[in-house]
Amino acid sequence: MRLCHHPVWWQPASTYVAGCRSATYGLNRVYMTGVERAATSPDPCERIATLLVSQGSEIEARIDALRAISILTPESLAQVAQVHGWLAREVLGKAGVGQPVSFVSKYLHFHVPIVPIYDSQACTALGHYITARFGKRFVAGASRLPKLPQQLPNYRWLCARFVPLWEEVQESRPGTSVKQLDYHLWRLGGGR
């Protein structure tokens, strides 16, 4: 899969932004990321595509660092949350779409499948799992997920709760992927 933010040398920049805009519209609409609902600017997908292309080399470097993660641990999930927060706040924060937590998690997941997807259904199911497993005493402190600069609270919430579920699933069903676990969370949370 060619990265949306990575221009190819044979395409003029305007053509490449148009292709990236199409991918952004598709991701937003098919996966219901809420970018258009939160928009304070006209044509938010156009603005997002332009920002992704303009920051392409930095985004690619950070995605490459995530691709180097071979085992999902609290430390590696903290790094994922840090890159997620940087992309949502520092890059796409200029798009006038609030903090696109869901969009960025899905964007990163398509480039690095080890990135958990943030959506309301998954959060609902994950909240139920944590309550059933730990009761009200679960604290998402630094011992569960290291706190790093740029992490967004909502995505950090997801990652901190994803860790114990991931560890339990890997123990009982080794080889389960993040994508499979995301799908099951989505379904359990009410996704169709």
Backbone torsions as a table, in degrees:
resi	resn	phi	psi	omega
1	MET	NA	126.3	177.4
2	ARG	-79.1	137.1	-176.8
3	LEU	-74.3	136.8	-179.1
4	CYS	-59.9	-35.9	-174.5
5	HIS	-86.6	-0.8	-174.1
6	HIS	-107.7	99.0	-178.7
7	PRO	-65.6	148.2	176.0
8	VAL	-101.6	146.1	-169.5
9	TRP	-63.3	-25.5	-175.0
10	TRP	-88.9	-2.6	179.9
11	GLN	-105.6	137.1	172.4
12	PRO	-65.5	150.7	-176.0
13	ALA	-54.8	-40.7	-178.0
14	SER	-63.8	-37.6	177.5
15	THR	-66.8	-40.4	-177.9
16	TYR	-67.7	-40.8	177.4
17	VAL	-62.5	-38.4	178.4
18	ALA	-62.2	-42.8	177.5
19	GLY	-65.5	-40.0	178.5
20	CYS	-66.6	-38.5	177.1
21	ARG	-60.9	-41.8	178.2
22	SER	-62.0	-42.7	178.6
23	ALA	-64.9	-38.8	179.4
24	THR	-65.6	-45.4	176.5
25	TYR	-58.8	-44.9	-179.2
26	GLY	-61.1	-48.3	-180.0
27	LEU	-61.1	-43.5	-178.3
28	ASN	-65.9	-45.3	-174.1
29	ARG	-80.7	-44.4	-177.9
30	VAL	-67.7	-41.3	-176.4
31	TYR	-100.8	10.6	174.0
32	MET	45.6	62.9	-176.2
33	THR	-83.2	-11.2	176.6
34	GLY	81.8	9.5	-178.1
35	VAL	-61.2	-44.5	-177.2
36	GLU	-70.5	-33.4	178.2
37	ARG	-65.3	-36.0	-176.4
38	ALA	-89.6	-2.0	-172.3
39	ALA	-66.5	137.4	172.0
40	THR	-112.5	0.9	179.0
41	SER	-124.9	154.0	176.4
42	PRO	-69.3	145.7	177.8
43	ASP	50.7	65.4	-176.8
44	PRO	-62.6	-32.0	-179.4
45	CYS	-67.2	-34.9	175.1
46	GLU	-63.1	-44.8	-179.3
47	ARG	-64.8	-42.8	178.3
48	ILE	-62.1	-46.1	-179.5
49	ALA	-59.5	-43.7	179.2
50	THR	-62.5	-42.8	179.4
51	LEU	-67.0	-40.0	178.9
52	LEU	-62.1	-44.2	-179.3
53	VAL	-68.4	-41.3	-177.3
54	SER	-67.2	-27.8	-180.0
55	GLN	-104.3	17.9	-172.1
56	GLY	-50.6	-46.5	-175.3
57	SER	-69.1	-38.3	177.7
58	GLU	-68.5	-41.8	177.9
59	ILE	-61.5	-45.3	-179.1
60	GLU	-61.8	-39.9	179.4
61	ALA	-63.1	-41.3	-179.7
62	ARG	-71.2	-36.9	176.6
63	ILE	-66.4	-39.6	176.4
64	ASP	-60.0	-38.3	177.7
65	ALA	-63.8	-38.0	177.6
66	LEU	-69.1	-35.1	178.9
67	ARG	-63.9	-23.3	179.7
68	ALA	-74.7	-11.4	178.9
69	ILE	-74.6	121.2	-179.2
70	SER	-104.8	-24.9	-178.9
71	ILE	-128.3	131.5	179.3
72	LEU	-81.4	114.9	179.7
73	THR	-130.5	170.0	174.8
74	PRO	-56.2	-38.9	-179.8
75	GLU	-67.2	-43.0	-179.5
76	SER	-70.3	-35.8	175.9
77	LEU	-67.3	-31.6	175.2
78	ALA	-64.2	-39.1	176.4
79	GLN	-65.1	-41.8	177.0
80	VAL	-58.6	-47.1	-179.6
81	ALA	-63.2	-33.1	178.4
82	GLN	-68.0	-46.6	178.2
83	VAL	-64.5	-41.8	177.9
84	HIS	-56.9	-48.8	-179.1
85	GLY	-63.7	-40.2	178.1
86	TRP	-61.5	-47.1	-178.2
87	LEU	-66.2	-41.6	-179.3
88	ALA	-68.3	-44.2	-172.9
89	ARG	-88.3	-52.7	-172.0
90	GLU	-79.4	-35.5	-177.5
91	VAL	-95.3	-60.2	-174.1
92	LEU	-83.6	-8.5	175.3
93	GLY	-60.8	-22.0	179.5
94	LYS	-82.8	-3.4	-175.7
95	ALA	-85.1	-8.2	-179.0
96	GLY	73.6	36.0	-179.8
97	VAL	-124.9	26.6	-176.6
98	GLY	68.3	-142.6	175.0
99	GLN	-109.3	102.4	-172.9
100	PRO	-76.5	69.6	-174.7
101	VAL	-59.8	-48.8	-178.1
102	SER	-66.4	-47.8	-178.7
103	PHE	-57.6	-48.5	-176.7
104	VAL	-65.1	-39.6	179.1
105	SER	-63.7	-39.2	179.7
106	LYS	-72.4	-38.7	177.1
107	TYR	-60.2	-48.9	-180.0
108	LEU	-66.8	-37.7	179.9
109	HIS	-61.1	-37.5	179.9
110	PHE	-69.7	-23.2	176.8
111	HIS	-93.3	-31.7	-178.8
112	VAL	-137.8	97.2	-173.7
113	PRO	-60.5	-9.6	178.7
114	ILE	-80.2	-6.8	-179.6
115	VAL	-81.2	120.5	177.8
116	PRO	-68.1	144.8	-179.7
117	ILE	-89.7	134.9	177.4
118	TYR	-99.4	118.6	168.5
119	ASP	-152.4	166.2	-172.8
120	SER	-63.6	-37.3	179.9
121	GLN	-65.0	-45.4	179.7
122	ALA	-63.4	-40.6	179.4
123	CYS	-64.5	-39.5	177.7
124	THR	-61.0	-50.7	-179.0
125	ALA	-63.8	-41.4	-179.3
126	LEU	-65.7	-39.3	175.8
127	GLY	-61.2	-42.0	177.5
128	HIS	-64.1	-42.4	179.5
129	TYR	-61.0	-48.2	-177.5
130	ILE	-63.3	-42.2	178.9
131	THR	-63.6	-43.3	179.7
132	ALA	-66.5	-37.3	-175.0
133	ARG	-81.3	-40.9	-173.3
134	PHE	-117.5	-7.6	-175.3
135	GLY	69.8	-153.0	-177.9
136	LYS	-83.3	-1.0	-173.2
137	ARG	-90.3	6.5	179.7
138	PHE	-72.8	123.4	177.2
139	VAL	-120.2	125.0	-178.0
140	ALA	-88.1	55.7	-179.7
141	GLY	-81.1	-175.7	-177.1
142	ALA	-63.6	-22.3	178.4
143	SER	-72.5	-25.7	178.1
144	ARG	-87.5	-37.6	179.4
145	LEU	-151.2	113.8	-179.2
146	PRO	-53.8	138.2	178.1
147	LYS	-86.5	122.8	178.5
148	LEU	-122.2	155.3	177.9
149	PRO	-58.4	149.9	173.5
150	GLN	79.2	-4.6	177.4
151	GLN	-66.9	136.5	175.2
152	LEU	-87.8	139.0	-177.3
153	PRO	-55.3	-43.4	-177.4
154	ASN	-63.9	-43.7	-178.6
155	TYR	-74.6	-33.2	176.2
156	ARG	-64.1	-38.8	176.4
157	TRP	-55.8	-49.2	-179.7
158	LEU	-60.9	-50.1	-176.2
159	CYS	-62.6	-41.5	-179.3
160	ALA	-62.9	-34.0	179.2
161	ARG	-85.6	-23.2	178.9
162	PHE	-69.5	-33.4	-176.0
163	VAL	-55.5	-56.1	-177.9
164	PRO	-64.9	-34.9	176.7
165	LEU	-64.8	-45.3	179.6
166	TRP	-59.0	-46.3	-179.4
167	GLU	-62.8	-41.1	179.2
168	GLU	-66.1	-43.2	179.8
169	VAL	-65.8	-40.8	179.8
170	GLN	-65.9	-29.9	178.0
171	GLU	-73.7	-41.0	-176.9
172	SER	-89.1	-29.6	-179.6
173	ARG	-138.2	72.6	-178.9
174	PRO	-56.8	143.6	178.8
175	GLY	94.3	-7.7	176.4
176	THR	-64.0	136.2	-178.7
177	SER	-92.7	162.3	174.9
178	VAL	-60.1	-39.9	179.9
179	LYS	-60.2	-43.9	178.4
180	GLN	-64.1	-42.7	179.4
181	LEU	-66.5	-41.5	175.8
182	ASP	-57.8	-44.3	-179.1
183	TYR	-62.0	-45.4	179.9
184	HIS	-65.2	-39.0	175.5
185	LEU	-62.3	-44.0	179.2
186	TRP	-58.7	-47.3	179.9
187	ARG	-63.5	-46.4	-179.6
188	LEU	-64.5	-29.2	179.6
189	GLY	-82.1	-0.3	177.4
190	GLY	112.2	6.1	176.8
191	GLY	-68.9	151.5	-177.8
192	ARG	-92.7	NA	NA
